[in-house]
Amino acid sequence: MNAGNSTGNSRRSTNPLYVVRKNGVDVEEASGILELILKKTGLDKMVPMLEAFMQILFSQVQSYAVFIEVKKMFDKLFEKVIEIIFQIQQMTQVKK
């Protein structure tokens, strides 16, 4: 059973995903399809900004009412993220 896992891991390590930027000058390895798309589109630079934005919003929560409003914003944001991930999965599935 471990041999099957090690085979899958060795196959993954010998065939990684790469992101090529600036006409081949910059080449980066991506750990998965989502990271590949984020890096390819340049959205990977938005993740730290989004995290900082979330921290700022959470620091403003001083009552339950404010918490509910912040939660609504995050719910909408994550709903969009899940929708995008689903669309990416649909585009990357191999059709038989």
C-alpha positions as CSV (number, residue, x, y, z in Angstrom):
1,M,0.0,0.0,0.0
2,N,2.9,2.4,0.8
3,A,4.4,1.5,-2.6
4,G,1.3,3.0,-4.3
5,N,1.6,6.2,-2.3
6,S,5.4,6.5,-3.0
7,T,4.7,5.9,-6.7
8,G,2.2,8.7,-6.8
9,N,4.5,11.0,-4.9
10,S,7.5,10.2,-7.1
11,R,5.4,10.8,-10.2
12,R,4.3,14.1,-8.8
13,S,7.9,15.2,-8.0
14,T,9.1,14.2,-11.5
15,N,6.3,16.1,-13.3
16,P,5.7,19.3,-11.3
17,L,3.7,22.3,-12.5
18,Y,5.6,25.4,-13.5
19,V,4.7,29.0,-14.1
20,V,6.7,30.8,-16.7
21,R,6.7,34.6,-16.5
22,K,8.5,37.4,-18.3
23,N,9.1,35.5,-21.6
24,G,10.7,32.6,-19.8
25,V,13.0,34.7,-17.5
26,D,11.2,33.7,-14.3
27,V,10.1,30.1,-13.8
28,E,8.4,29.1,-10.5
29,E,7.1,25.7,-9.4
30,A,3.4,25.5,-8.4
31,S,2.2,23.0,-5.8
32,G,-1.2,22.6,-7.4
33,I,-3.6,23.8,-10.1
34,L,-5.0,26.6,-7.9
35,E,-1.5,28.0,-7.1
36,L,-0.6,27.6,-10.8
37,I,-3.6,29.8,-11.8
38,L,-3.0,32.3,-9.1
39,K,0.6,32.7,-10.1
40,K,-0.1,32.7,-13.8
41,T,-2.7,35.5,-13.5
42,G,-0.6,37.4,-10.9
43,L,-3.3,37.1,-8.3
44,D,-0.9,35.4,-5.9
45,K,0.3,38.9,-5.0
46,M,-3.3,39.7,-3.8
47,V,-3.4,37.0,-1.2
48,P,-1.3,38.9,1.4
49,M,-3.4,42.0,0.8
50,L,-6.6,40.0,1.3
51,E,-5.2,38.6,4.5
52,A,-4.3,42.1,5.8
53,F,-7.7,43.3,4.8
54,M,-9.3,40.5,6.8
55,Q,-7.1,41.2,9.8
56,I,-8.2,44.9,9.7
57,L,-11.8,44.0,9.5
58,F,-11.5,41.5,12.4
59,S,-9.7,44.1,14.5
60,Q,-12.8,46.4,14.1
61,V,-15.2,43.8,15.6
62,Q,-16.2,45.0,19.0
63,S,-19.8,43.9,19.1
64,Y,-21.9,41.0,17.9
65,A,-23.7,43.2,15.3
66,V,-20.4,44.2,13.7
67,F,-19.2,40.6,13.8
68,I,-22.4,39.6,11.8
69,E,-21.7,42.3,9.2
70,V,-18.1,41.2,8.8
71,K,-19.1,37.6,8.6
72,K,-21.6,38.4,5.8
73,M,-18.8,40.1,3.9
74,F,-16.5,37.1,4.3
75,D,-19.3,34.7,3.4
76,K,-19.9,36.5,0.1
77,L,-16.1,36.6,-0.6
78,F,-15.7,32.9,0.1
79,E,-18.8,32.0,-1.9
80,K,-17.2,33.7,-4.9
81,V,-13.9,31.9,-4.3
82,I,-15.6,28.5,-4.1
83,E,-17.5,29.3,-7.3
84,I,-14.2,30.2,-9.0
85,I,-12.5,27.0,-7.8
86,F,-15.5,25.0,-9.0
87,Q,-15.2,26.6,-12.5
88,I,-11.5,25.9,-12.5
89,Q,-12.1,22.3,-11.7
90,Q,-14.7,22.0,-14.5
91,M,-12.2,23.5,-17.0
92,T,-9.3,21.3,-15.9
93,Q,-11.2,18.0,-15.9
94,V,-10.3,15.7,-18.7
95,K,-13.3,14.9,-20.9
96,K,-13.5,11.3,-22.1
